[in-house]
Each structure stands twice: as structure tokens, then as C-alpha cells.
Amino acid sequence: MSERKRNPQQSIRAHCLWCMGGSSQLVRECEDEKCALFDLRGPKVDETERACLRTIRRHCLACTVGDRQAIRDCHEKECVLRPYRYGVHPRTIKRRQKRKLEKSHLMLPGM
């Protein structure tokens, strides 16, 4: 799964596997309830994408000790959660940036 794109839930699972050295048995036995990803670590968790994105955001905030600028400046290319660190889907960010760059036409009354 490393070469293809992952959805947020698959990224959480991949991060948990990385944290436990690749052992799915250790992921199942994980007892770190303070981890933001704890409830979503299983392979068959039925959570909405939005809940997964918010959980990833909380995890990134914990990783950077609450420094939001550090999340924006994150250069950790190996982290599978990095694309979702803002708490929104990357396609949403691209859509917003595209809308922002488009020329806005000024509409005056009577024209």
C-alpha cells in the first residue's frame, strides 16, 4: 500500500503498523489509550472520513505539541498521515486554492 494513495482510514492503519514495527498483532494488543488514533487502529473500523480526518488532526497537534505552524511546515515525508494533517481532505484544499486563484469579477449594480 506504500505506492498507492490511501484514504484517511487506511493511513491511520498504516501509521499504527509503522508505530508497532509492522506487526498487526502488536497493533491489536496496543494499550495506549492516550493516542488519538487508538480507536481507529483496526482494519475494519466503520468511521466516517470526517471523523478520521479530525482524529489525524488531533494526532498531528499532539505530535507538534500544539504548534499549528509546525503542522503547516511539516517536512516529514515518511509520515503516512502527512497529506491529512490539516484535518481536511487534500482535494478540498486544492479546490479552495483553485477558487482563490481564479479571477473574481466585480459585479456592479446596473451593469
Residue pairs with C-beta under 8 A, 6 or more apart in sequence:
1 10
1 14
2 14
6 14
6 80
7 49
7 52
8 49
8 52
8 53
8 56
8 84
8 89
9 40
9 45
9 47
9 49
9 52
11 56
11 80
11 81
11 83
11 84
12 37
12 40
12 41
12 52
12 55
12 56
12 81
13 27
13 40
13 41
13 42
13 43
14 80
15 37
15 59
15 79
15 80
15 81
16 27
16 30
16 37
16 41
17 23
17 24
17 27
18 80
19 27
20 26
20 27
20 30
24 43
27 41
27 42
28 42
30 38
30 41
32 38
35 59
36 55
36 56
36 58
36 59
36 62
37 55
37 56
37 59
39 45
39 55
40 47
40 51
40 52
40 55
49 89
52 84
53 84
53 87
53 88
53 89
54 87
56 81
56 84
56 85
56 87
57 84
57 85
57 86
57 87
59 81
60 71
60 74
60 81
60 85
61 68
61 71
64 70
64 71
64 74
71 85
71 86
74 82
74 85
76 82
83 90
84 90
86 93
